[in-house]
Amino acid sequence: MEFRHLGHSGLVVSEIAYGNWITHGSQIEEDAALACVRTALDEGVTTFDTADVYARGRAEEVLGRALSSERRDGIEIFSKCYFPMGEGKNDRGLSRKHIVRSVENSLRRLGTDYLDLYQAHRFDQFTPLEETLRAFDDLVRQGKVLYIGVSEWRAEQIDRAVQLADELGLDRIVSNQPQYNMLWRVIEPEVMPSCAKAGIGQIVWSPIAQGVLTGKYHPDQAPPATSRGADERASKVMQWVDDPQTLRRVQQLGSLAEEAGLSMAQLAIAWVLQHDNVSAAIIGASRPEQVRDNVRASGVTLDSELMRRIDDILGDSVQRDPALTATPAERP
């Protein structure tokens, strides 16, 4: 396992992080989840990412139990807040009230007295940014949170947060957690340059496009029954599963992976890690063998010719429009 600094901060993280967005507490049994975490630890992963909204808190609870026997100083635990966790008007967003309650609940569920990184899961257009940043800064000063970050913020939102933190003498954000992979590159035109200038690192989610870049989806076949592509509610993956041309192009990547001595998943993750502004790529798994396969992407170098051939194959299937960066959900 290779390690990188989280942006320009002093925090060192494993370049492969383990996340439990769509697995723990929902899709797979706890024994399987624990086995995946154990495998990740055995393979050298030290960085674990979750959020309060994943399975409505159950994902944090499962991860907490899975890591309970580990030396706390030897691992990095990340979580997030923003999305609704109750029916009340203040059970969502990035108000001081919601942030303070959310971090206390996350600490309890995870069984720890501090988080290495606490992230604003989306931008909150209904709360003054100063209020949000001051609340996060207070958590850092209290020792409940060591570093702060954001997820799926636009470049102008990140720029304003950095400027405001400097003006007010508040703790700066050190990370952004965006979707980023061979097919989805909307952070490249604006978000990556802004983050690089401010010393903010990317903690990438969906490096294999939720399984699409493993080649398991075929243009003339129904999605595997156990895959996310078989679930019509999984809109994020359906944008690719419903596009035969994209699936045909992805299948062509298999020969490139074979030439490089990699699985298609390893090729996809290694592609993400070639970018200087990326601090870590988050993998998820429902089986230990998936973890073992994915972590083999750590330390892999792809030459410029291979990177060019990937671009040639994918062509206009690649999405680069920065307007598609996540927008905040409307508050009920």
The 8 nearest C-alpha neighbors of each residue, nearest first, counted from 0:
[[1, 43, 297, 2, 13, 44, 298, 42],
 [0, 2, 298, 14, 297, 13, 3, 15],
 [3, 1, 13, 14, 12, 11, 0, 4],
 [4, 2, 11, 12, 278, 14, 13, 5],
 [3, 5, 11, 10, 6, 12, 9, 8],
 [6, 4, 278, 200, 10, 8, 11, 7],
 [200, 5, 7, 199, 198, 8, 4, 173],
 [6, 8, 198, 5, 199, 4, 9, 173],
 [9, 7, 6, 10, 5, 4, 173, 198],
 [8, 10, 4, 11, 7, 5, 6, 3],
 [11, 9, 8, 4, 5, 12, 3, 6],
 [12, 10, 4, 3, 5, 9, 2, 13],
 [13, 11, 2, 3, 46, 4, 14, 5],
 [12, 14, 2, 15, 45, 44, 46, 16],
 [13, 15, 279, 2, 1, 3, 280, 12],
 [16, 14, 280, 13, 279, 281, 294, 44],
 [15, 17, 281, 46, 47, 280, 13, 282],
 [16, 18, 47, 282, 281, 283, 48, 46],
 [19, 17, 48, 283, 281, 47, 282, 49],
 [18, 20, 22, 23, 49, 21, 283, 58],
 [19, 21, 53, 22, 18, 49, 23, 283],
 [22, 20, 19, 23, 26, 25, 53, 283],
 [21, 23, 26, 19, 27, 25, 20, 285],
 [24, 22, 58, 19, 25, 32, 27, 61],
 [23, 25, 58, 57, 54, 22, 26, 61],
 [24, 26, 23, 22, 54, 27, 21, 28],
 [27, 25, 22, 21, 23, 24, 28, 285],
 [28, 26, 22, 25, 23, 285, 31, 29],
 [29, 27, 31, 30, 32, 26, 24, 23],
 [28, 30, 32, 31, 33, 27, 23, 61],
 [29, 31, 33, 32, 28, 34, 27, 35],
 [32, 30, 34, 29, 33, 28, 35, 27],
 [33, 31, 29, 35, 34, 30, 23, 36],
 [32, 34, 30, 36, 65, 35, 31, 29],
 [33, 35, 31, 37, 32, 36, 38, 30],
 [36, 34, 287, 38, 32, 33, 37, 286],
 [37, 35, 39, 33, 38, 34, 40, 32],
 [36, 38, 34, 40, 35, 39, 33, 41],
 [37, 39, 41, 35, 36, 40, 287, 42],
 [40, 38, 36, 42, 44, 37, 41, 35],
 [39, 41, 44, 37, 43, 42, 38, 36],
 [40, 42, 38, 39, 43, 37, 44, 36],
 [43, 41, 39, 40, 44, 38, 291, 294],
 [42, 44, 40, 41, 0, 45, 39, 13],
 [43, 45, 40, 39, 13, 46, 42, 16],
 [44, 46, 74, 13, 75, 43, 40, 47],
 [47, 45, 75, 16, 13, 44, 12, 74],
 [48, 46, 17, 76, 16, 18, 77, 75],
 [49, 47, 18, 77, 78, 76, 17, 46],
 [48, 50, 78, 19, 18, 77, 59, 20],
 [51, 49, 79, 78, 52, 53, 80, 59],
 [50, 52, 56, 53, 80, 79, 105, 55],
 [53, 51, 55, 50, 56, 54, 82, 84],
 [54, 52, 55, 50, 20, 58, 51, 56],
 [53, 55, 57, 56, 24, 58, 25, 52],
 [56, 54, 52, 53, 57, 51, 84, 58],
 [57, 55, 51, 59, 58, 54, 52, 53],
 [56, 58, 60, 24, 54, 59, 55, 61],
 [59, 57, 23, 24, 61, 60, 56, 53],
 [58, 60, 62, 57, 56, 109, 61, 108],
 [59, 61, 108, 57, 63, 58, 109, 62],
 [62, 60, 58, 64, 63, 59, 65, 57],
 [63, 61, 65, 59, 64, 60, 58, 66],
 [64, 62, 109, 60, 66, 61, 65, 110],
 [63, 65, 67, 61, 62, 66, 60, 109],
 [64, 66, 62, 33, 63, 67, 61, 36],
 [67, 65, 63, 69, 64, 68, 62, 36],
 [68, 66, 64, 69, 65, 63, 110, 70],
 [67, 69, 66, 70, 65, 64, 71, 63],
 [70, 68, 66, 67, 71, 73, 74, 65],
 [69, 71, 73, 72, 68, 74, 67, 66],
 [70, 72, 73, 74, 69, 75, 111, 67],
 [73, 71, 70, 74, 75, 69, 115, 45],
 [72, 74, 71, 70, 45, 75, 69, 46],
 [75, 73, 45, 72, 71, 46, 76, 70],
 [74, 76, 46, 115, 45, 47, 77, 73],
 [77, 75, 47, 115, 114, 46, 48, 74],
 [78, 76, 48, 116, 115, 117, 114, 47],
 [77, 79, 50, 49, 117, 48, 118, 116],
 [80, 78, 118, 50, 120, 117, 119, 51],
 [79, 81, 120, 119, 51, 82, 101, 50],
 [82, 80, 92, 120, 91, 93, 119, 121],
 [81, 83, 91, 92, 80, 52, 84, 120],
 [84, 82, 91, 90, 85, 81, 92, 52],
 [83, 85, 90, 91, 82, 52, 55, 86],
 [86, 84, 90, 83, 87, 91, 88, 89],
 [85, 87, 90, 88, 84, 83, 89, 91],
 [88, 86, 90, 89, 85, 91, 84, 83],
 [87, 89, 90, 86, 91, 331, 85, 330],
 [90, 88, 87, 91, 97, 96, 92, 94],
 [89, 91, 87, 85, 83, 84, 88, 97],
 [92, 90, 83, 82, 89, 81, 97, 84],
 [91, 93, 81, 123, 94, 82, 97, 90],
 [94, 92, 81, 131, 98, 123, 97, 126],
 [93, 95, 97, 96, 92, 126, 131, 98],
 [94, 96, 98, 134, 97, 99, 131, 130],
 [97, 95, 94, 99, 98, 100, 89, 93],
 [96, 98, 100, 94, 99, 95, 101, 90],
 [97, 99, 101, 95, 100, 96, 93, 94],
 [100, 98, 96, 101, 102, 97, 95, 103],
 [101, 99, 97, 103, 98, 102, 96, 104],
 [102, 100, 98, 104, 103, 99, 97, 105],
 [101, 103, 105, 104, 99, 100, 106, 98],
 [104, 102, 106, 100, 101, 105, 107, 99],
 [105, 103, 107, 101, 102, 106, 108, 100],
 [106, 104, 102, 108, 107, 103, 109, 101],
 [107, 105, 109, 103, 111, 104, 108, 110],
 [108, 106, 104, 110, 105, 109, 103, 111],
 [107, 109, 60, 105, 110, 106, 59, 104],
 [108, 110, 63, 106, 60, 59, 107, 111],
 [109, 111, 107, 108, 63, 106, 112, 67],
 [112, 110, 106, 109, 113, 107, 114, 63],
 [111, 113, 106, 143, 110, 114, 107, 142],
 [114, 112, 143, 144, 111, 115, 106, 142],
 [115, 113, 144, 116, 76, 77, 143, 117],
 [114, 116, 145, 76, 75, 77, 144, 146],
 [115, 117, 146, 77, 147, 114, 145, 144],
 [118, 116, 147, 78, 79, 77, 148, 144],
 [119, 117, 148, 79, 149, 147, 120, 78],
 [118, 120, 149, 121, 80, 79, 150, 81],
 [119, 121, 150, 81, 80, 79, 118, 149],
 [120, 122, 119, 150, 151, 327, 152, 81],
 [121, 123, 327, 152, 124, 119, 120, 326],
 [124, 122, 125, 126, 92, 93, 327, 121],
 [123, 125, 126, 122, 327, 127, 128, 329],
 [124, 126, 123, 127, 330, 92, 93, 94],
 [127, 125, 124, 123, 94, 128, 93, 130],
 [128, 126, 129, 130, 131, 125, 124, 94],
 [127, 129, 131, 130, 132, 126, 160, 123],
 [128, 130, 132, 127, 131, 133, 163, 164],
 [131, 129, 133, 127, 128, 132, 134, 95],
 [130, 132, 128, 134, 129, 133, 93, 94],
 [131, 133, 135, 129, 134, 130, 136, 128],
 [132, 134, 136, 130, 135, 131, 129, 137],
 [135, 133, 137, 131, 95, 132, 136, 130],
 [134, 136, 132, 138, 137, 133, 131, 139],
 [137, 135, 133, 139, 138, 134, 170, 169],
 [136, 138, 140, 134, 135, 139, 133, 141],
 [139, 137, 141, 135, 136, 143, 140, 144],
 [138, 140, 144, 136, 142, 137, 141, 145],
 [139, 141, 137, 138, 142, 136, 143, 144],
 [140, 142, 138, 139, 143, 137, 144, 136],
 [143, 141, 139, 144, 140, 138, 145, 113],
 [144, 142, 113, 138, 141, 139, 114, 112],
 [143, 145, 139, 114, 142, 113, 138, 146],
 [146, 144, 115, 139, 116, 142, 114, 143],
 [147, 145, 116, 144, 115, 117, 139, 148],
 [148, 146, 117, 172, 116, 118, 173, 135],
 [149, 147, 118, 174, 172, 173, 175, 117],
 [148, 150, 119, 118, 175, 120, 174, 176],
 [149, 151, 176, 120, 175, 121, 152, 177],
 [150, 152, 177, 325, 121, 176, 324, 153],
 [153, 151, 150, 122, 156, 121, 157, 154],
 [152, 154, 156, 155, 324, 157, 190, 151],
 [153, 155, 190, 157, 156, 189, 158, 193],
 [154, 156, 158, 157, 153, 159, 152, 190],
 [155, 157, 159, 153, 154, 158, 152, 160],
 [156, 158, 160, 154, 155, 159, 161, 153],
 [159, 157, 155, 161, 156, 160, 154, 162],
 [158, 160, 162, 156, 161, 157, 163, 155],
 [161, 159, 157, 163, 162, 158, 164, 156],
 [162, 160, 164, 158, 159, 163, 171, 157],
 [161, 163, 159, 165, 160, 164, 158, 166],
 [162, 164, 166, 160, 165, 161, 159, 167],
 [165, 163, 169, 161, 167, 166, 162, 168],
 [166, 164, 168, 162, 163, 167, 161, 169],
 [165, 167, 163, 164, 168, 162, 169, 161],
 [168, 166, 164, 169, 165, 163, 129, 162],
 [167, 169, 165, 164, 166, 170, 163, 171],
 [170, 168, 164, 167, 136, 171, 165, 133],
 [169, 171, 136, 164, 172, 168, 139, 147],
 [172, 170, 164, 161, 169, 173, 147, 165],
 [171, 173, 148, 147, 174, 170, 199, 161],
 [174, 172, 199, 148, 6, 147, 171, 200],
 [175, 173, 148, 200, 199, 201, 172, 149],
 [174, 176, 149, 201, 150, 148, 202, 177],
 [175, 177, 150, 202, 203, 201, 151, 149],
 [178, 176, 151, 203, 150, 179, 204, 175],
 [177, 179, 204, 205, 203, 180, 176, 183],
 [180, 178, 183, 184, 203, 206, 177, 204],
 [179, 181, 206, 183, 182, 271, 184, 208],
 [180, 182, 183, 184, 267, 317, 179, 270],
 [183, 181, 317, 180, 318, 184, 316, 208],
 [182, 184, 318, 180, 179, 181, 185, 317],
 [185, 183, 319, 186, 179, 187, 318, 180],
 [184, 186, 319, 321, 320, 187, 183, 318],
 [187, 185, 190, 184, 191, 188, 189, 321],
 [186, 188, 191, 185, 184, 189, 190, 319],
 [189, 187, 186, 190, 321, 185, 191, 192],
 [190, 188, 192, 191, 154, 187, 186, 193],
 [191, 189, 154, 186, 193, 192, 194, 187],
 [190, 192, 194, 187, 193, 186, 189, 195],
 [193, 191, 195, 194, 190, 189, 196, 188],
 [194, 192, 190, 196, 191, 195, 154, 189],
 [193, 195, 199, 197, 191, 196, 192, 198],
 [194, 196, 192, 198, 197, 193, 199, 191],
 [195, 197, 193, 194, 198, 192, 199, 191],
 [198, 196, 194, 195, 199, 193, 161, 158],
 [199, 197, 7, 195, 6, 196, 194, 200],
 [198, 200, 6, 194, 173, 174, 197, 195],
 [6, 201, 199, 174, 278, 276, 5, 277],
 [200, 202, 277, 175, 278, 176, 203, 174],
 [203, 201, 176, 279, 278, 280, 175, 277],
 [202, 204, 280, 177, 176, 201, 178, 179],
 [203, 205, 178, 281, 206, 177, 280, 179],
 [204, 206, 208, 207, 209, 178, 179, 203],
 [207, 205, 180, 268, 208, 204, 179, 267],
 [206, 208, 212, 205, 210, 209, 267, 264],
 [209, 207, 205, 211, 210, 206, 212, 180],
 [210, 208, 207, 205, 211, 236, 206, 212],
 [209, 211, 213, 207, 208, 212, 215, 214],
 [210, 212, 208, 213, 209, 214, 216, 207],
 [213, 211, 207, 214, 210, 208, 249, 264],
 [214, 212, 264, 263, 210, 211, 215, 207],
 [213, 215, 212, 216, 250, 211, 249, 263],
 [216, 214, 213, 217, 211, 210, 212, 223],
 [217, 215, 214, 222, 211, 246, 240, 218],
 [216, 218, 220, 219, 246, 215, 247, 214],
 [219, 217, 243, 246, 220, 247, 216, 244],
 [220, 218, 217, 221, 243, 216, 246, 247],
 [221, 219, 217, 218, 222, 216, 223, 243],
 [220, 222, 223, 219, 217, 229, 216, 218],
 [221, 223, 229, 228, 216, 224, 220, 226],
 [224, 222, 226, 225, 229, 221, 228, 216],
 [223, 225, 226, 229, 222, 221, 228, 227],
 [226, 224, 223, 227, 229, 222, 228, 230],
 [227, 225, 228, 223, 229, 224, 222, 230],
 [228, 226, 229, 230, 233, 225, 236, 209],
 [227, 229, 226, 230, 222, 237, 236, 240],
 [228, 230, 222, 227, 226, 224, 231, 223],
 [231, 229, 227, 232, 228, 233, 226, 224],
 [230, 232, 233, 229, 234, 228, 237, 227],
 [231, 233, 230, 234, 237, 227, 235, 229],
 [234, 232, 231, 230, 235, 236, 227, 237],
 [233, 235, 237, 236, 232, 238, 231, 230],
 [236, 234, 233, 237, 238, 239, 209, 208],
 [235, 237, 238, 234, 239, 233, 209, 228],
 [238, 236, 240, 234, 239, 241, 235, 228],
 [237, 239, 236, 241, 240, 235, 234, 242],
 [240, 238, 242, 237, 241, 236, 245, 246],
 [239, 241, 237, 242, 238, 228, 236, 216],
 [240, 242, 239, 237, 238, 243, 218, 246],
 [241, 243, 239, 245, 240, 244, 246, 238],
 [244, 242, 218, 246, 245, 247, 241, 240],
 [245, 243, 247, 246, 242, 248, 218, 316],
 [244, 246, 248, 247, 243, 242, 316, 249],
 [245, 247, 249, 243, 248, 244, 218, 217],
 [248, 246, 244, 250, 245, 249, 243, 218],
 [249, 247, 245, 251, 250, 246, 313, 312],
 [248, 250, 246, 252, 251, 247, 245, 212],
 [249, 251, 247, 248, 252, 253, 214, 246],
 [252, 250, 248, 253, 249, 254, 247, 312],
 [253, 251, 255, 249, 250, 254, 256, 248],
 [252, 254, 256, 251, 255, 250, 263, 257],
 [253, 255, 257, 256, 252, 251, 258, 250],
 [256, 254, 258, 252, 257, 253, 259, 251],
 [255, 257, 261, 259, 253, 254, 258, 263],
 [256, 258, 260, 254, 259, 255, 261, 253],
 [257, 259, 255, 256, 260, 254, 261, 253],
 [260, 258, 256, 257, 261, 255, 266, 301],
 [261, 259, 257, 258, 256, 262, 255, 266],
 [262, 260, 256, 259, 265, 257, 266, 263],
 [261, 263, 265, 264, 256, 266, 257, 260],
 [264, 262, 213, 266, 265, 256, 253, 267],
 [265, 263, 213, 267, 262, 266, 207, 268],
 [264, 266, 296, 262, 268, 263, 267, 293],
 [265, 267, 263, 269, 264, 268, 256, 261],
 [268, 266, 270, 264, 265, 269, 207, 263],
 [269, 267, 265, 271, 270, 206, 266, 296],
 [268, 270, 272, 296, 266, 271, 267, 265],
 [271, 269, 267, 268, 273, 272, 266, 301],
 [272, 270, 268, 269, 273, 274, 180, 206],
 [271, 273, 269, 274, 270, 277, 268, 280],
 [274, 272, 270, 271, 269, 275, 300, 301],
 [275, 273, 272, 276, 277, 271, 270, 278],
 [274, 276, 277, 273, 272, 278, 195, 200],
 [277, 275, 200, 274, 201, 195, 278, 191],
 [278, 276, 201, 275, 274, 200, 279, 272],
 [277, 279, 200, 5, 201, 202, 3, 14],
 [280, 278, 14, 202, 15, 277, 16, 203],
 [279, 281, 203, 15, 202, 16, 14, 204],
 [282, 280, 16, 204, 17, 18, 203, 15],
 [281, 283, 17, 18, 16, 280, 284, 15],
 [284, 282, 18, 19, 17, 281, 285, 22],
 [283, 285, 286, 289, 290, 35, 282, 22],
 [284, 286, 22, 27, 32, 31, 35, 287],
 [285, 287, 288, 284, 289, 35, 31, 290],
 [288, 286, 35, 290, 289, 38, 34, 291],
 [287, 289, 291, 290, 286, 292, 35, 38],
 [290, 288, 292, 287, 291, 286, 284, 293],
 [289, 291, 287, 293, 288, 292, 284, 294],
 [290, 292, 288, 289, 294, 293, 287, 295],
 [291, 293, 289, 290, 295, 294, 288, 265],
 [294, 292, 290, 295, 265, 291, 296, 289],
 [293, 295, 296, 291, 297, 292, 290, 15],
 [294, 296, 297, 293, 292, 265, 291, 299],
 [297, 295, 265, 269, 294, 299, 293, 268],
 [298, 296, 295, 299, 294, 0, 1, 15],
 [297, 299, 1, 296, 300, 0, 295, 269],
 [300, 298, 296, 297, 269, 301, 295, 272],
 [299, 301, 302, 298, 273, 269, 270, 272],
 [302, 300, 305, 299, 303, 306, 270, 273],
 [303, 301, 305, 304, 300, 306, 307, 273],
 [302, 304, 306, 305, 307, 301, 308, 300],
 [305, 303, 307, 306, 302, 308, 301, 309],
 [306, 304, 308, 307, 302, 303, 309, 301],
 [305, 307, 303, 309, 304, 308, 302, 310],
 [308, 306, 304, 310, 305, 309, 303, 311],
 [307, 309, 311, 305, 310, 306, 312, 304],
 [308, 310, 306, 312, 307, 311, 305, 313],
 [311, 309, 307, 313, 308, 312, 314, 306],
 [310, 312, 308, 314, 309, 313, 307, 306],
 [311, 313, 309, 310, 314, 248, 308, 251],
 [314, 312, 310, 316, 311, 248, 309, 317],
 [315, 313, 311, 316, 312, 310, 317, 248],
 [314, 316, 317, 313, 318, 245, 310, 311],
 [317, 315, 314, 313, 245, 318, 182, 244],
 [316, 318, 182, 315, 183, 314, 313, 319],
 [319, 317, 183, 184, 320, 182, 185, 316],
 [318, 320, 185, 184, 321, 317, 183, 187],
 [319, 321, 185, 322, 323, 318, 184, 188],
 [322, 320, 185, 323, 324, 319, 186, 188],
 [321, 323, 320, 324, 185, 325, 153, 319],
 [324, 322, 321, 320, 325, 185, 326, 319],
 [323, 325, 322, 321, 153, 326, 185, 151],
 [326, 324, 151, 323, 327, 152, 153, 121],
 [325, 327, 324, 328, 122, 121, 152, 151],
 [328, 326, 122, 121, 123, 329, 325, 124],
 [327, 329, 330, 326, 123, 121, 82, 122],
 [330, 328, 331, 327, 124, 125, 123, 326],
 [329, 331, 328, 92, 91, 125, 88, 327],
 [330, 329, 88, 328, 91, 86, 83, 87]]
